[in-house]
């Protein structure tokens, strides 16, 4: 994301399936493009192949969990409950440990199993207050979902057409942003 919270794609890849090898291939090329990044934080839905690739290619990064995916999993296991979702989101976003503990206590008061479930997921991976690195305001992989949504119309087309479509989307974004930037006076 850029300074205006807009998508700024660094790389995209085309693979035949979601495998350890495919993610390692993509992440290796991304690593070549960005080189070493101090205090790197990656955020994903923590599926095995992404986790394996990140650990192998970016061993010094910290791999955080997407809070949206964790919430979806929580709801899938324990059902929809507006208060549970609300306290989980608040616990994930606070900066202070004392505030985090308050939210977790509220969560546990509603459903102790849910509090244990999200604790078992590794608090340091999803709670901003315990993350060993700065994840700033990036709590989810919504940016990837937004990119997927922007190109959903072309996903069933031949690969050359898909790549050309993605190029066209990015060209429009950058043209529009440049046009706005050129009008700035401060």
N, C-alpha and C positions, 0 to 999 in steps of 0.2 A: 504494500500500500504506500502511496506517496503521502506527502505532508497534508494533502486535502482529503485523506481517507478514500482516495480513488484507487482502483486497480492499476498497478503498474507492473505488467508482466515482465519477468526476467527471462523466463524460459517456458517452453512447453514441449512435450514429447508425445510421440505416437508409439504405442505398444500393442502387441497382439493380445495380451492378457495381463492381469494383475498378479505378478509373481515376484519372488525375491530378485530374480535376475533382471526383470524389467525395471523394477524400482532402483536397483543398484546401478544399472546402466544410466538411467535418467539422472540420478543423484550424482554420479561420477561426473557427468557432463556439466551439471549445475555447479559442482565444486570447482571445475576448471574455469568456469565463467566468473564466479565470485571470489575464488581463491579462499584464503583463510579469513574467517570472520570471527573476531573476538566476541565472546559472550553470546554466541548464536543460540537462538531459541527456535526450534521447529515445533509446529503445532499440527497435529493430525488427529484422525479418528482412532489412531493407535492400532490399526489392523496390523497383523504380523509382518507382512512384506514391507510396509513402510517403516515400521520400527526397526526391522533387521537392516534395511538399507541405510537408514539414518545412523544407526550405531556403527555400521561399517565405514561409511563414507565421511561422516561428520562426527568422529568419536568424541570430540571435545564439546559438542553442542549439548543442549539440554532439550530433551524431547517431551514436550507438554501435550496434554490431552485437550481436545476440543470440548468445551463445556456443553455445547449444544448436543453433540453426540452422546456424551455421558448422561445428559438429562434425558435424551430419548431412550437410552438403555434403561435408565432408572424408571421411567414411566412404563416401559415395556415389561419390566419385572414386577412393578408394584402398583401399576394403574395410575390413571390421571387423578391428580390431586393438586389443585391450584396453589394451596398453601405450601406443599412440599416443593413444588417448582419454584415458588417465590423465594423461600428461604435458601434453597440450593443456589439459585442465581445470586442472591445477596452474599452468601458465604463465599462464592467463587470470586466475586468482584472486589471485596473489601481489601484494603491495604494493610490494616492493622490486625495483628493476631488476636487481640482482645475482642475486636468486632467479629472476627471469624468465629471465635469460640462461642460468642453469644448466638450467632446465626445457627451454628451447628447444634447448640443446646435446644434452640427452638425447633430445629428439624427433628432432633431425637425425641422431643416431647410429643411430636405428632406421630412419628413412626421410627422406632429405634432401629429396625432392620434397614431402613433406607439410609439412615445416618451411618450405619456400619458398612453398607454397600459402597457408598461414595468414599468412605474412609479407606476401605480395602482397595479402591482404585488408585490410591496413592495421592494423598492430599497435595503433596508438592508438585504433582503433575497437572492439577486443575485449579488450585486455589492460589490466587495472586499473592496473598499474605505469606505463603510458604514457598513460593517458587524461588529457587536459588538464583535465578537470573531475572532480568526485567522483561516482562512480556507486555508492558505498557497497557494499552487498551485492547490488545488483540486476545480475545478469549475464545475465539471459534475459528473454524475453517469456512466461515460464511463467504470469504473472498473467493475461495475455490468453487463453492456452490454458485456464487454469482457469475463467475466466468463460465462454468458449465451451462448455466441458464442462458447466457448471452449467445452461446453457440449450439444450443440444443436442436435448432431447426436443421442443422446440417449433419448430425451424427450418423445418419444412415446412408449418407452419400459416399461415393468413392473417395479414397484418402486424398487424392490431389485436390479435389473440390473442397474437402474439409479444410485442408491447409490454406487454400486460397480464401475461403470464407473467413477463417480466423485472421488472416492477414488483413482482409478488408475491414473487419470489426476493429482491429487495433489501429489501422490507419485512420478510421473515422474518429476514434477516441482521441488520438494524438492531434489530429487536425482541429477538432473542436476545442481541445484544451489549449492549443497554441493560439487559436483565434481569440479565446478569452484572455489569455496571458498578454497578448499584444495590445489589448485595450486597457490594460492596467496602467495607472499613472503613478502609483506609489510603490 
